[in-house]
Amino acid sequence: MPGPDTESTHTPGAPGQERNWGAVTLIYILYGIGFATAVTALVGMILAYLKLEDADAVTASHFRYQLRTFWYGLIMVAIGSSLAVILIGIPILIWWMFWTVMRIVKGYLRANEQRPIDNPETWLF
């Protein structure tokens, strides 16, 4: 029968960190699928907001990076789509696709190594 001593040897935060890594990875996957169905990107964004406040510093860097990827991407899609009528928006949409794929791949690889995003506030990669 476990006593109070066995509970104190449990590392606090470890289970939460494991769940956060799963959520981080899931959000990158949802963003990737978001190219085919935008609803999954929206679900990923909501999940990132929900997990951000309980996250440790390392996974929080990923959640912030993912949220910025969503919102900046949405701005690029809105501008590119509205300007596509006069053909200026097409390069913007191509840039958005390239930019988003690069951020998803970079974030996913760093999450797989359980490393933080160095600068989650960046506009680039």
ABEGO torsion letter per residue (X at the ends): XBBAAAAAABBBGAAAAAAAAAAAAAAAAAAAAAAABAAAAAAAAAAAAAAAAABBAAAAAAAAAAAAAAAAAAAAAAAAAAAAAAGAAAAAAAAAAAAAAAAAAAAAAAAAAGBBBABAABABX
